[in-house]
Amino acid sequence: MSQNPPNLRPDLAPRATLDDTSRPGQPKIGMVSLGCPKALVDSERILTRLRAEGYAISPDYTGAEAVIVNTCGFLDSAKAESLEAIGEALKENGKVIVTGCLGAEPDYITGVHPKVLAVTGPQQFEQVLDAVHMAVPPQPDPFVDLLPPAGIKLTPRHFSYLKISEGCNHKCKFCIIPDMRGKLASRPAHAILRETEKLLESGVREILMISQDTSAYGIDRKHDLSPWKGREVRAHITDLTREMGQMVKQAEGWLRLHYVYPYPHVRDLIPLMADGLALPYLDIPFQHGHPDVLKRMARPAASARTLDEIAAWRAACPEIVLRSTFIVGYPGETEAEFQYLLDWMDEAQLDRVGCFQYENVAGARSNDLPDHVAPELKQERWNRFMEKAQAISEAKLAAKVGTLQQVIVDGVDAEGATCRTRADAPEIDGNLFIDEGFENLSPGDMVTVEVDEASDYDLWGRQV
């Protein structure tokens, strides 16, 4: 699970991204969205449908006639957070509808919170709408209930997540996402390209391509052809990235790829980055470096020579930025295997890194593996891993002092502008701060900055 940005939890959908105006008598619904960006896209889809049916979207509990809580159930800690959010919504509002990944376990939810109105599982959008209709009947007025062209968005207006598929075909032993969200189900290429077009027309400057397994896009469709503007586009990640990239580049925006597994055909994406059709940025969940640990995880591409792949990517596109997540303390992880991971990190020199301590998840096959690592040892290994990652990040950012960087402005207040470089995804990576000469900037602006200071994870600079 990845944490939402602060303004999405525990508050409802942020005021900055919602039209808080409503007509007299218009029913209002609130939304609490937890978990990963993929869940955030589901929340946006639900709110868009509700808005089209005549509901207003409330930015707080007190103004809402009912509240939807979109939950995360990936880890036990995420389940606890979801239960806490449901309890808070019940206390503050009283009428609560639960959906999302934890909704796949309705008895678990109602056992703790029996007063919820309804519990629906992930992607059960129609059931969510039915529950809302029962709790708060719609009162549509087609003459005044206008829907924004790009739908309701819970992100700032200048960037948006675009989900290209649902589900996953892998059976990683620590993961229950396929059980909750099903097998891979890719969207038709033309539907994705149409959404890309609508987002760009609405003023989005950065599109973040997401799914459970982005590089597997189209496998379930046998890479079928889809009609688009008088020609046909193949449902394949390379073709899709090329088509989306051409549209985004023409709009002078950014296209960023997330959740890309290190399959051999990822090499075909790198020239597109070198040509400016996608940002030179890959978010690849390696999870570990030792092949034996990866085999115990049942990870796809467990036998891949990942260091060789990384070297090939950098040879084709020297400016590429690599982000990844790792698990330490996986059952059976020996000190030698962990040290192998640290040595792997020394050689890989990844730019952005996140790390989790392994924890059991109800229903995961890894729970039954032998030789679970003691909690204090997991913490000690996490500390050592993050110390290594921090040192690598510090050195890489220090090398950027004195360079010119294109940045996108995320926010401006009295103290300065908060920006991101091409190497930084929202919420999970670092920032570049401008604390002088920022008064002319607005969110969504793209400007050039000279970097004059660096820390472990962030940069500072001045507009040029």
Beta strands, then each sheet from edge to edge (+ up, - down):
strand 1: 28-33
strand 2: 56-57
strand 3: 66-71
strand 4: 96-100
strand 5: 118-119
strand 6: 159-163
strand 7: 165-166
strand 8: 185-186
strand 9: 206-210
strand 10: 225-228
strand 11: 231-234
strand 12: 254-257
strand 13: 281-283
strand 14: 321-328
strand 15: 352-357
strand 16: 404-413
strand 17: 416-421
strand 18: 432-434
strand 19: 446-454
strand 20: 459-463
sheet 1: 2+ 1+ 3+ 4+ 5+
sheet 2: 6+ 9+ 12+
sheet 3: 7+ 8-
sheet 4: 10+ 11-
sheet 5: 13+ 14+ 15+
sheet 6: 16+ 17- 18+ 20+ 19- 16+
end
